[in-house]
Amino acid sequence: MGFGFQPEQSQHHILVSIPKKKDSSVVIYERFSWKNKKDDKGSVNLSGEDKAKAEISMHKMCLLLTSIPLQGF
C-alpha cells in the first residue's frame, strides 16, 4: 500500500495550500479535475470548482505533521 496521485486513474485529489508566512492559515481544497500545466503550480480557482474544505493555523498543521509517521517519503 502506498500513497500517491495518479491522474490517469482518477483526477479527484486534495490540494493543500501552505503559505510562506507562518501567521497565515493552511487551506485544504478538494478538487475533481487535474490541471497539468507548468505555469499552474497548484493554483486555486476560487471562482470555479475549487472549494475550501478546511482551514487550520500553521501551528496546528506543524503539530499534525509531527504526529504522522512518514512512511516511504
N, CA and C of each residue as an Amber inpcrd file, in Angstrom:
protein
   219
   0.8480000  -1.1710000   0.0000000   0.0000000   0.0000000   0.0000000
   0.8950000   1.2350000   0.0000000   0.5770000   2.1680000  -0.8380000
   1.3680000   3.3830000  -0.9160000   0.4720000   4.6020000  -1.0620000
   1.0950000   5.7300000  -1.0540000   0.3740000   6.9880000  -1.2150000
   0.8600000   7.6470000  -2.4870000  -0.0570000   8.1140000  -3.2660000
   0.3380000   8.7960000  -4.4860000  -0.8760000   9.2450000  -5.2640000
  -0.6550000  10.0940000  -6.2020000  -1.7330000  10.6090000  -7.0400000
  -1.4690000  10.1800000  -8.4610000  -2.4310000   9.4890000  -9.0580000
  -2.3060000   9.0290000 -10.4360000  -3.4790000   9.5880000 -11.2360000
  -3.3000000  10.7460000 -11.8830000  -4.4050000  11.4080000 -12.5740000
  -5.0100000  10.5930000 -13.7080000  -4.2680000   9.6190000 -14.2350000
  -4.8360000   8.7910000 -15.2950000  -5.8870000   7.8160000 -14.7390000
  -5.8540000   7.5460000 -13.4300000  -6.8550000   6.6820000 -12.8030000
  -8.0490000   7.4840000 -12.2950000  -7.7750000   8.6020000 -11.6520000
  -8.8240000   9.4820000 -11.1380000  -8.2420000  10.8750000 -10.9690000
  -8.9830000  11.8820000 -11.3710000  -8.4960000  13.2520000 -11.2400000
  -8.8940000  13.8740000  -9.9090000  -9.6210000  13.1500000  -9.0970000
 -10.0450000  13.6170000  -7.7760000  -8.8330000  13.6300000  -6.8470000
  -8.5530000  14.7750000  -6.2260000  -7.4010000  14.8800000  -5.3440000
  -7.5960000  16.0020000  -4.3360000  -6.6760000  16.0690000  -3.4110000
  -6.6720000  17.1010000  -2.3650000  -5.4770000  18.0190000  -2.6210000
  -5.7140000  19.3180000  -2.5330000  -4.6530000  20.3110000  -2.6580000
  -4.5010000  21.0120000  -1.3110000  -3.3020000  21.0080000  -0.7820000
  -3.0190000  21.6880000   0.4840000  -2.1910000  22.9180000   0.1590000
  -2.7520000  24.0760000   0.4710000  -2.0740000  25.3460000   0.2060000
  -1.3730000  25.7990000   1.4870000  -0.0390000  25.7340000   1.4740000
   0.7590000  26.1010000   2.6420000   1.3910000  27.4630000   2.3740000
   1.0180000  28.4630000   3.1650000   1.5240000  29.8250000   2.9250000
   2.9830000  29.9830000   3.3410000   3.6170000  30.9890000   2.8020000
   5.0030000  31.2870000   3.1750000   5.0730000  31.9460000   4.5460000
   4.0540000  32.7310000   4.8960000   4.0240000  33.4200000   6.1860000
   3.5250000  32.4780000   7.2690000   4.2490000  32.4090000   8.3760000
   3.8810000  31.4820000   9.4510000   2.6040000  31.8780000  10.1800000
   2.1990000  33.1350000  10.0910000   0.9790000  33.5620000  10.7850000
  -0.2690000  33.4070000   9.9170000  -0.1120000  32.8640000   8.7030000
  -1.2480000  32.6230000   7.8120000  -1.7880000  31.2200000   8.0240000
  -2.9690000  30.9680000   7.4860000  -3.6170000  29.6650000   7.6350000
  -3.2900000  28.7330000   6.4710000  -3.2940000  27.4510000   6.7690000
  -3.1760000  26.4040000   5.7590000  -4.5960000  26.0890000   5.2980000
  -4.8120000  26.0540000   3.9840000  -6.1490000  25.7930000   3.4460000
  -6.1020000  24.4960000   2.6420000  -7.1010000  23.6360000   2.8740000
  -7.1800000  22.3430000   2.2040000  -8.3780000  22.3610000   1.2630000
  -8.1160000  22.0260000  -0.0120000  -9.1420000  22.0380000  -1.0540000
  -9.3680000  20.6290000  -1.5740000 -10.6020000  20.3200000  -1.9220000
 -10.9280000  19.0950000  -2.6310000 -11.1440000  19.4790000  -4.0820000
 -10.4380000  18.7800000  -4.9860000 -10.5390000  19.1160000  -6.4090000
 -10.9290000  17.8730000  -7.2020000 -11.6890000  18.0940000  -8.2600000
 -12.1970000  16.9930000  -9.0580000 -11.6070000  16.9570000 -10.4730000
 -10.7080000  17.8860000 -10.7740000 -10.0370000  17.8600000 -12.0710000
  -8.5680000  18.1800000 -11.8540000  -7.7450000  17.6200000 -12.7110000
  -6.3020000  17.8010000 -12.6250000  -5.8630000  18.8220000 -13.6620000
  -5.1730000  19.8400000 -13.2170000  -4.6410000  20.8620000 -14.1150000
  -3.1530000  20.6090000 -14.2470000  -2.7460000  20.0300000 -15.3380000
  -1.3530000  19.6510000 -15.5390000  -0.6500000  20.6720000 -16.4330000
  -0.5340000  21.8800000 -15.9230000   0.1510000  22.9290000 -16.6640000
   1.3770000  23.3510000 -15.8790000   2.4620000  23.6110000 -16.5670000
   3.6920000  24.0050000 -15.8800000   3.5210000  25.3180000 -15.1230000
   2.7130000  26.2270000 -15.6590000   2.5490000  27.5310000 -15.0150000
   1.4590000  27.5130000 -13.9420000   0.7210000  26.4160000 -13.7890000
  -0.3750000  26.3340000 -12.8200000   0.1600000  26.2770000 -11.3930000
   1.1340000  25.4060000 -11.1420000   1.7850000  25.2420000  -9.8420000
   0.7860000  25.0740000  -8.7020000  -0.3200000  24.3610000  -8.9490000
  -1.2820000  24.0960000  -7.8910000  -2.1220000  25.3030000  -7.5200000
  -2.2800000  26.2500000  -8.4280000  -3.0720000  27.4300000  -8.1230000
  -4.5360000  27.0490000  -7.8990000  -5.2110000  27.8620000  -7.1410000
  -6.5920000  27.6000000  -6.7670000  -7.5160000  28.5190000  -7.5440000
  -8.5750000  27.9450000  -8.0850000  -9.5840000  28.7020000  -8.8140000
 -10.7630000  28.9490000  -7.8790000 -10.7380000  30.0540000  -7.1540000
 -11.7720000  30.3300000  -6.1590000 -13.1350000  30.6200000  -6.7740000
 -13.1580000  31.0750000  -8.0130000 -14.4330000  31.3800000  -8.6580000
 -15.0200000  30.1550000  -9.3550000 -14.2660000  29.0810000  -9.4190000
 -14.7140000  27.8740000 -10.1090000 -15.0210000  26.7430000  -9.1540000
 -14.5080000  25.5670000  -9.4820000 -14.8400000  24.3550000  -8.7580000
 -14.0770000  24.1640000  -7.4550000 -12.9640000  24.8580000  -7.2560000
 -12.1470000  24.6480000  -6.0690000 -12.7900000  25.3020000  -4.8480000
 -13.1940000  24.4660000  -3.9020000 -13.8380000  24.9500000  -2.6890000
 -13.0350000  24.4900000  -1.4840000 -12.7570000  25.4160000  -0.5820000
 -12.0140000  25.0740000   0.6220000 -12.8390000  24.1300000   1.4900000
 -12.1940000  23.0760000   1.9730000 -12.8390000  22.1020000   2.8510000
 -12.4110000  22.2910000   4.2970000 -11.2160000  22.8470000   4.5040000
 -10.7170000  23.0610000   5.8630000  -9.6840000  24.1780000   5.8500000
  -9.5940000  24.8530000   6.9730000  -8.5950000  25.8980000   7.1590000
  -8.0810000  25.7800000   8.5830000  -6.7670000  25.6130000   8.7200000
  -6.1810000  25.4690000  10.0470000  -4.9530000  26.3660000  10.1550000
  -4.5970000  26.6830000  11.3870000  -3.4260000  27.5360000  11.5950000
  -2.1530000  26.7750000  11.2410000  -1.1250000  27.5080000  10.9280000
   0.1660000  26.9010000  10.6160000   0.6850000  26.1350000  11.8270000
   0.4440000  26.6460000  13.0180000   0.8690000  25.9690000  14.2470000
   0.2230000  24.5860000  14.3430000  -1.0790000  24.4970000  14.1110000
  -1.7710000  23.2050000  14.1810000  -1.3020000  22.2670000  13.0710000
  -1.0200000  22.8050000  11.8940000  -0.5280000  21.9780000  10.7960000
   0.8220000  21.3710000  11.1610000   1.6950000  22.1450000  11.7710000
   3.0040000  21.6320000  12.1920000   2.8490000  20.5380000  13.2470000
   1.9200000  20.7120000  14.1770000   1.6600000  19.6700000  15.1750000
   1.1440000  18.3990000  14.5140000   0.2680000  18.5660000  13.5470000
  -0.2680000  17.4230000  12.8210000   0.8290000  16.6820000  12.0680000
   1.6760000  17.4160000  11.3700000   2.7440000  16.7880000  10.5880000
   3.7670000  16.0660000  11.4470000   4.0230000  16.5650000  12.6370000
   4.9920000  15.8940000  13.5140000   4.4080000  14.6330000  14.1550000
   3.0880000  14.4840000  14.1330000   2.4630000  13.3040000  14.7320000
   2.2010000  12.1920000  13.7230000   2.3910000  12.4680000  12.4370000
   2.1320000  11.4750000  11.3890000   3.4500000  10.8030000  11.0020000
   3.5120000   9.4660000  11.0840000   4.7370000   8.8010000  10.6350000
   4.8430000   8.8670000   9.1110000   5.9480000   9.3420000   8.6170000
   6.1470000   9.4810000   7.1760000   6.8000000   8.2110000   6.6290000
   5.9960000   7.3500000   6.0730000   6.4860000   6.0890000   5.5320000
   6.6450000   6.2080000   4.0210000   7.7910000   5.8730000   3.5360000
   8.0250000   5.8670000   2.1010000   8.3130000   7.2300000   1.5020000
   8.5860000   8.2310000   2.3130000   8.8990000   9.5560000   1.7810000
  10.3540000   9.8590000   1.9610000
